[in-house]
């Protein structure tokens, strides 16, 4: 019986942990002056975290942000001859 009460509470507590972790990782990459590719991957990871959590609005915003940022990284690499 105790498990029936505890398990739903644990699920509620962990509800947004994936997006929080992805946000922290992105912040750490920025603070460490990570590469454009690292930032692009982290932005995509954040969008996927929102998707896994079922947060449609945040997913759409994060996905659009990641797509635009990653396209810019790609164009910069092309211009630099990579």
Protein Blocks (a to p, Z undefined) as FASTA:
>chain_A
ZZmmmmmmmmmmmmmmmmmmmmmmmmmmmmnopafklmmmmmmmmmmmmmmnopaklmmm
mmmmmmmmmmmmmmmmmmnoZZ
